[in-house]
Amino acid sequence: MELFGIWVTAFLTLCIYSFLYRDNPFYRFAEHLFIGVSVGYGIVLSIHQGFIPFAWDPFWAAVKPFWPGIPREAGWMGLLKLIPIAMGLLFFGGLSPRHTWLIRYPSAILVGFGSGISIPLMLQTFIFEQTRGTIEPFAAINAGTLSPWGIVEAVLMVVGVVCTLTYFFFSVEHRGPINWLSKVGIGFLMIGFGSAFGNTVMGRVALLIQRVDFLLNDWLGTIF
Amino acid sequence: MLDKLMNIDRRIVFILVALAVIIPTKLSVNLPVSVSEPTQKLYDYIDDLPAGATIMIAFDYGPASLPELHPMARAVLKQCFEKNIRVIGLTLAADAPTLANTLMEEVAEENEAMVGEDYVFLGYRPGGTLVILGMGNSIASVFDSDYSGTALAEIPMMENIKNYDQISLLLDLASGSTTEGWITYANAQYDLRIASGVTGVLISQMYPFLQTGQLVGLIAGISGAAEYEDLIDTPAKAMKWINIESFVHLLIVGLVILGNIAFFIRNRQEE
């Protein structure tokens, strides 16, 4: 069975890589198979990990006591679980043009809850902490605890932050010193993009190496 | 000649890249690995934890990112099991449970770690942010059982673990933006220490969090995984692959330089 799996994997890998030459039926077969399997797997997983434990089981537990022939053990409070389930069902209103307005209620709850939870935490994570991280090294400079290279890094970071933010500051015309600062900002952005691109290349090459390693050692190893 | 160089068939580049991968694979070259500060920080943090401490590992990646993230997951798991640090595995990615569970079982077997005592894999729950927030109050409210269906109350190592207060570190192995989610909702809200292991695409995004201390440490792509293997003194796939990677990088840098030289020469000729 493992051998069969290795051969299927090798065949599909070669099908996908055949696109490097040009588009062909083998590539399309593997591509469609991948999409089909991914969607099918996702749906089944969503049903088992999402729908059944969070919608069906609570729903059944809530209505079971009121089912004819089943002894009533739980109270009416169990029915409260039906409220969030009903709210979720309102999303299906989008399927009918006459009932699209029903989506507004669960959407309002979702957006309201999301904003309430996220905005303070986002501000703390992405604004306050980052601002602290940018200016904190200057306290160390003041205390004389930062190395000469650390001082260079701290100054470079502040210059980079100020210049890059200036580039995205469109409330004043970019002329004179503002233009000069924004041009330095472009330089920092280019360095950032270059670094991101380099790391992306490293990641993509790693994927290729793993596939080649599989083909040379695991697959061809079954033949020779 | 210059025009030919500027219009080189992309398939020739593909063949050159393929050769740059295949030849070193067969030659088994070993280049030295130097450990970067973010990787060392994570290794030291886990190394300093007392035996019996518990860390969480979020396997937030699917098969597409397996080559970059599996080696680092394997290395960290090995370090934990050797130091008797208990591991709770979980995932926020729908396509991750099988591969994560298989990996944990493999590494546990190699290091004689026992399921339910030294490690547990909780599996996947949809919801992302809500899962992270929910576990801050009660892990059992989100995961009532582990991946195999055993109730959390029946798992010995979960006896005294109720929420993040009993967790020393969350390591997020991510191929998407989940690390930012863990920092925002687990670190900022519950003060849980976070570390990250990410694919190459995400490395640059993580450095600001490292500088502020919001991340304890960072394993950066396949090079970070190789560094970690070097630190635990167990050379494996990442160290083998990063050697091959160096040859491909040399080729790419060479092609970029060649392309730029041809570009500038042609520009000068046109002027």
Interface residues (C-beta under 8 A of the other chain):
Chain A: L20 Y21 S38 Y41 G42 L45 S46 Q49 G50 F54 G114 I117 S118 L121 M122 Q124 T125 F126 E129 Q130 R132 G133 M157 G192 S195 A196 N199 T200 V201 M202 G203 R204 V205 A206 L207 L208 I209 Q210 R211 V212 D213 L216
Chain B: R11 F14 V17 A18 V21 I22 T25 K26 A64 L66 P67 E68 A94 D95 G123 Y124 R125 P126 T129 L133 E180 I183 T184 Y185 N187 A188 Q189 T199 G200 V201 L202 I203 S204 Q205 P208 Q211 T212 G213 Q214 A220 G221 I222 S223 K237 K240 W241 I244 E245 V248 H249 I252
